[in-house]
Amino acid sequence: MKKTYLYVIAAGIAAVLVVVLLLAVFLPAATLEGQENTTVFPTAQPTPLNDTAYLDIHPAGGRSVLLYPEDERYPAIDAECQELIRCINAQLKTGFSQEELAAMKRNSTYVALRFSQPTTFETRYIVDGSPRNITIIEALFFLDLDEYHQNTIFTPGSSGAIGVWTTSRDRGTLRDLVAPVLAEGKNES
């Protein structure tokens, strides 16, 4: 009996060691290549207006520029972001935690389209023979991720879940539209 008890304890210790080893091997890979968690948010980030749609244009490691619907640059960037959403053609079955997404946001250049209320889009993602409708409050478009993630859209939800989608539309037009805003943001820093 005592021998069986020792085997159970040894097996438990071995299982814990295997889990620790697996976490040590795979957790660093959870952060995208080149996406280290070392950048600190600037201290003077702009504060968005409540219940107002806006675009958050954020350079890697820099300060965000917020655009609201009355800004003359807003309509073109908003229209391109919405077209990227409409061109969603698949949902990736992968998970990102809020912490991973926050690290990506700190260390990447992105555009976040934030709606004042949840908005429904008909996408090109076909489910059961029909286009899939998705309802989102925010969509993140990273402009400098690796090749695998360059056509992804992240849609954080209020429940903490993060939808990860692919789009058939490339980011070239969006990059061109936000380049002057990013340049202006650097001059203001």
C-alpha positions in Angstrom: 0.0 0.0 0.0 2.8 2.4 0.9 4.6 1.6 -2.4 1.4 2.5 -4.3 1.1 5.8 -2.4 4.7 6.7 -3.4 4.0 5.9 -7.0 0.9 8.1 -7.0 3.0 11.0 -5.5 5.8 10.5 -8.0 3.3 10.5 -10.9 1.7 13.7 -9.6 5.1 15.4 -9.3 6.0 14.2 -12.8 2.7 15.6 -14.2 3.4 19.0 -12.6 6.9 19.1 -14.0 5.5 18.2 -17.5 2.9 21.0 -17.2 5.6 23.5 -16.1 7.9 22.5 -18.9 5.1 22.8 -21.5 4.2 26.3 -20.2 7.8 27.3 -20.3 8.1 26.1 -23.9 4.8 27.4 -25.3 4.0 30.6 -23.4 6.8 32.7 -24.9 5.5 31.6 -28.3 2.1 33.1 -27.4 3.5 36.6 -27.9 3.9 37.2 -31.6 7.4 37.4 -32.9 8.9 40.8 -32.3 6.0 41.7 -29.9 7.9 41.9 -26.6 5.9 43.0 -23.6 8.4 45.7 -22.6 7.0 48.9 -24.0 5.2 51.2 -21.5 2.1 53.1 -22.4 2.8 56.9 -22.7 1.6 58.8 -19.7 -0.6 61.2 -21.6 -2.8 59.1 -23.7 -5.9 61.0 -25.0 -9.2 60.1 -23.3 -12.0 59.1 -25.7 -15.4 60.8 -25.4 -18.1 58.7 -23.8 -20.8 57.2 -26.1 -19.1 58.6 -29.2 -17.8 56.7 -32.2 -14.1 57.3 -32.8 -11.0 56.0 -34.5 -7.9 55.3 -32.4 -4.8 55.5 -34.6 -1.9 54.3 -32.5 1.8 54.1 -33.6 3.9 51.3 -32.0 5.2 52.6 -28.6 3.7 56.0 -29.2 0.7 58.2 -28.3 -2.7 57.6 -29.9 -4.4 60.1 -32.1 -8.2 60.0 -31.7 -10.4 61.0 -34.7 -14.1 61.7 -34.3 -16.8 61.8 -37.0 -16.5 65.6 -37.4 -12.8 65.3 -38.4 -12.4 65.6 -42.1 -10.0 62.5 -42.2 -12.5 60.3 -40.3 -15.0 59.3 -43.1 -12.4 57.8 -45.5 -10.6 55.8 -42.7 -14.0 54.7 -41.2 -15.2 53.6 -44.7 -12.0 51.5 -45.3 -12.3 49.9 -41.8 -15.9 49.0 -42.4 -15.0 47.5 -45.9 -12.3 45.4 -44.2 -15.0 44.1 -41.8 -17.5 43.4 -44.6 -14.7 41.4 -46.4 -14.3 39.0 -43.4 -14.2 35.5 -44.9 -13.4 33.3 -41.9 -13.2 33.1 -38.2 -9.9 31.8 -36.7 -10.3 29.3 -34.0 -7.6 30.8 -31.8 -7.7 32.5 -28.5 -6.0 35.6 -27.3 -6.2 36.8 -23.7 -6.9 40.4 -22.8 -3.3 40.6 -21.6 -1.9 39.4 -24.9 -4.1 41.8 -26.9 -2.9 44.7 -24.6 0.7 43.8 -25.2 0.1 43.7 -29.0 -1.6 47.1 -28.8 1.3 48.6 -26.8 3.9 47.3 -29.3 2.2 47.6 -32.6 0.8 50.2 -35.0 -3.0 49.8 -35.3 -6.3 51.4 -36.0 -9.2 50.8 -33.7 -12.6 51.5 -34.9 -14.9 52.1 -31.9 -18.7 52.3 -32.4 -20.9 54.2 -30.0 -23.2 51.1 -29.8 -22.9 47.6 -31.1 -23.1 47.5 -34.9 -24.0 44.5 -37.1 -22.2 43.8 -40.4 -23.0 41.3 -43.1 -19.7 39.6 -44.0 -18.4 37.4 -46.8 -18.0 34.6 -44.3 -20.5 31.9 -45.4 -22.1 29.8 -42.7 -24.8 27.2 -43.7 -25.0 28.8 -47.2 -25.6 32.4 -46.0 -23.3 35.3 -45.2 -22.5 35.5 -41.5 -23.7 38.6 -39.7 -21.4 39.7 -36.8 -22.1 42.4 -34.2 -19.2 44.3 -32.8 -18.5 47.3 -30.7 -14.8 47.6 -31.7 -12.5 46.3 -34.4 -8.7 46.4 -34.3 -6.6 46.5 -37.5 -2.9 45.9 -36.8 -0.7 47.4 -39.5 2.6 45.9 -38.6 2.0 42.3 -37.6 3.8 39.3 -39.2 2.7 37.9 -42.5 0.4 35.3 -40.8 -1.6 37.9 -39.0 -1.5 40.8 -41.5 -5.1 40.1 -42.7 -6.6 39.6 -39.3 -9.2 41.7 -37.5 -9.6 41.5 -33.7 -13.0 42.2 -32.2 -12.8 42.4 -28.4 -16.1 41.8 -26.7 -17.6 43.1 -23.5 -17.5 39.6 -22.1 -13.7 39.5 -22.4 -13.8 37.2 -25.5 -11.8 38.3 -28.5 -12.9 37.4 -32.0 -10.2 36.8 -34.5 -11.2 37.0 -38.2 -9.5 37.0 -41.5 -10.4 39.4 -44.3 -9.8 39.1 -48.0 -9.1 42.8 -48.3 -5.5 43.9 -47.8 -4.4 46.7 -45.5 -2.6 48.8 -48.2 -5.4 51.5 -48.5 -5.8 51.7 -44.7 -2.0 52.1 -44.3 -2.1 54.9 -46.9 -5.0 56.7 -45.2 -3.5 56.6 -41.7 0.1 57.5 -42.7 -0.5 61.3 -42.5 -2.2 60.9 -39.2 0.7 58.9 -37.8 3.2 61.4 -39.1 1.2 64.3 -37.5 1.0 62.3 -34.2 4.9 62.0 -34.2 5.2 65.8 -34.7 2.9 66.5 -31.7 4.8 64.1 -29.4 
